[in-house]
Amino acid sequence: MADNTISDAAPGENVTDPVPGLTGRIGVVGGIESLVLDGRRLWFGFDFTSDQVLSPLIDDADAMARYAARYMRQRTGAHDESYWSQLVRAAVENSDLVRYDEQRTFTTQSLEAGDVGPARGHLLYLLDAATEDPADDDPAHTGTGFEEPGTQSGLRPDEVTLGGEVGERGTALTLRTVGNWSLLFAPYARSTQTA
């Protein structure tokens, strides 16, 4: 696929480097998190101090380590791929965002049905962390800055409108996901529009 982050190849097989870093989110201190979508492990960079996603979803552990070495930092500064590889491996078993693996496991079918069970709270948290407010013109707070949507991430971010239930984002707020995060949120957004 064009974005090189989700592919039909087995992990580590015929995978090229991930897309360029997300504008305004390059060089930010963060860690590695992961989730499972339709049985496939996906990694992403995460800034725990600002609750902000730092990367697209990446389905290859080595590609995630390369991405982090190029575009992310730790409090101790820049690190090489082998350092980040350890954090990528640790993110399979451990998460600093949720306690249980079922809270970060999703299926397209359950997202489309609007029934994500114990993962619902985490899904809404990630939605907030992986979207940009179109009213915010400050490129430091967006994944694409002033450029056309998708030029930095490789994919045109879906516009996601969520509404209805108390506790979700505002009923009229239109959000755009950074990178390829629409893979996770678009099916859920469709379910809230038909509910």
Disulfide bonds with the S-S distance in Angstrom:
none
